[in-house]
Structures are given as C-alpha cells and as structure tokens.
Amino acid sequence: MTELRPVRADDLEQIYGISLVTGDAGSDATGLHRDGKLIGHIYSAPYVMLSPESAFVVEDAEGVAGYIVGVFDTVAFEERLERDWWPALREAYADPQGDAESWDADQKRIAAIHHPSRAPARLVEAFPAHIHMNLLPRLQGQGMGTRLLDMWFTTARKAGVDAVHLGANAGNHGALRFWSSRGFSRQQPPLVEGSDRTVWFGQRL
C-alpha cells in the first residue's frame, strides 16, 4: 500500500537518497558525486529540518519513494537558511577556489552552499512561496506527483498562501511537461531573466 503523509525526522536519510538519484535533471546523479549528500543539503534537507510543516512524503512497501518540500515565504526562509543552515555546512566544506570551469560536480554544489543562488526577486514578489518535488522512478506515472502537489496546495491555502513558484531544470523534459500540465505557467521577462539552465514556473492558488 502507498501512503502520503507529513514528513518525519527519520525520513531524512531516504530523502537525501532520493535527492541524489534524481539530481541530474531528473536522472541518477550518483556517478557524478563523491559526496552523495550535497544535493540534499541544498534542495531537500533544509526544508525537512526547518519547515517540516510544509513537507510531505509518499511511502510504499520499499520505503519513502518521493517527497514535496517548500515554504510559504521564500524571503523569510532564505534569511533563516543564512542564520540556521548554511553556517555549519560552510564550516564543513571549504569554498572551492580557482577556475570554476574546472570544478567537478561536488565543487559546484559546495560553491552553491557558500554562494546560494536565489530566484529572481520579481518572481518571488509575485509568487512568494516555492516548492521542490522528486519521485523515484518506481512511483512515476502513477499520479503520486499530483497527489503530493494537491496535499501541499491544501496546506498552503490554509496558511493563506496565494501564489507559488518553482524552478525546473531546462533539460528535465518530463518535469517541464508535468508542471505545465498541473496549472503552472512558464514565467517570462520582466519577472525572470532568460536562462539556458532553469525554467521558472508560477501558479496562483
């Protein structure tokens, strides 16, 4: 049986694992990284630890197989990351030096810990909340992503959230199709700058 439920602290290691095996534009990034937790340090674990009230998982007989995480106030969350999340990681990982073009995947992720990228300010102003979602292949195509999204939307609406954004890897064509089919619209200038790497989406709730 498959269950959708709020995240628990003991889900964290499995969520780190999902972040890794979906971390290369939706494909397995295990072969790219020596440190398998780096992707999760950025895109999933801080939400589980700092905003568990807006994090949900789908679990089947084999364990946690997908998650949706997010926050209702992006600006406030970024401030909290600077205060409560990034400092310990910056102590643990030295900021990469030298030519960024020569960095490997680990160094690029570590650089993102020291110099986090932020969504475009105008996008955040228009769509203050944001989400990240990933599913393992064994649960893809079964409607679980839609169910997780609906669960998050219900919680967000109860909290007074009226708009949410997300950034999808431009090379993850399955994700682009999914978000477009679930009521999200691609955002254009002047809300966002043109990018070869990220497609920004927004939706009113």
Protein Blocks (a to p, Z undefined) as FASTA:
>chain_A
ZZdddddfklmmmmmmmmmmmmggoiafklmpmblmlmmmmmmmmmmmmmmmlcccdddf
kbcfbdcdddfblklmmmmmmmmmmmmmmmmpccdehjfklpcfklmmmmmmmmccdddf
klmmmmmbccdddddfklgonlmmmmmmmmmmmmmmmnopabdcddddfklmmlmmmmmm
nopacdddfkbccdfkbccddddZZ
